Amino acid sequence: MCMGELQQIVCVEDIEIQKHLLFSYLKKWYNKHNECGWHDSHKSKQNLYYGYWSFEAGATAKILGIDDSDIRNCKYYPYDLVHY
């Protein structure tokens, strides 16, 4: 499902389009994973929630050298990890 979108980011050569596609990917990321066991864990009474991060988006930005300053505050983007 989501891998097609990441593959598109990698295949596009224009850095601005890559950045736009990455931002678009992040906006849809959580809802596209509604079948995953961790989805909605923040609602659990059993204290299972530890955060939601799109590590693959961070890795993609790092590997491709995408300027991620515009997506720094995206809810699921692991900016601090990418810049560690």
N, C-alpha and C positions, 0 to 999 in steps of 0.2 A: 504494500500500500504506500508507505511513505518513501521507500527506497527509490521509487521512480522519480520523486521530486528531488531527492538528493543527487541522483544521477544526472538530472537535468542541470543542477547547479554546477556540477563538476564539468559537464560538457560545454557549457556556455563560456565563451572566451571574454565577453565584455564584463568587466569588474562591477560596473554599476548594476547590470542586470543580475549578476550573481548575488549582490547585496540585496536587491529587491526580492529575488526568489527565496533567499535565506530568511528574510523577514516574514515573507508570506508563509513559508514552511513553519516558522515558529508560532505564528498566530493560530495555525490549525493543529499544531502538534498534540496538545492535550486531548482534544476531542477526538482525534483520529485514533487514539489509543484506548478507547472506552472498553475494549475487550480484554485489556490487560488486568492482571490481578491487583496491581497497585493503584489502578484508577479509582478515584474517590476515597483513597485511604485517609485523606484528611478528615473525612466524616466519621471514621471509625471511633468507637468508644474504647478501643483497646490500645490506643496510643501507637498506631502503626506508621503514622505519617513521618517522613523524614525529609520531604521536599520533592519537587518535580523538576528535573533538568533534562534538557535535550543534549546529552553528551555528544551525540553524533553531529549536531549542528555546530557545537563548539569545535569539534575535531575538523569538520569541513572548513570552517572559517580559518582555523589555524594553519591547516595544510595548504589552503589556497591563498593565504595571505590577504584575506578580505578585511578591509577596514571595518571593524565591528563597533566603532564608536556610536553609530546611529542605533544599533540594536542592543546596546549595553544594558538598557533597562527593560528589555523584553522579559516577560514573566518567567519563561522557562530557559533562558539563555544563560549558560554558566560562565559569564564574563570573567569572574575572578579566577576560575580554573584555567581558562584559556590564556590568561595573562600571568600565570604563576611562574 
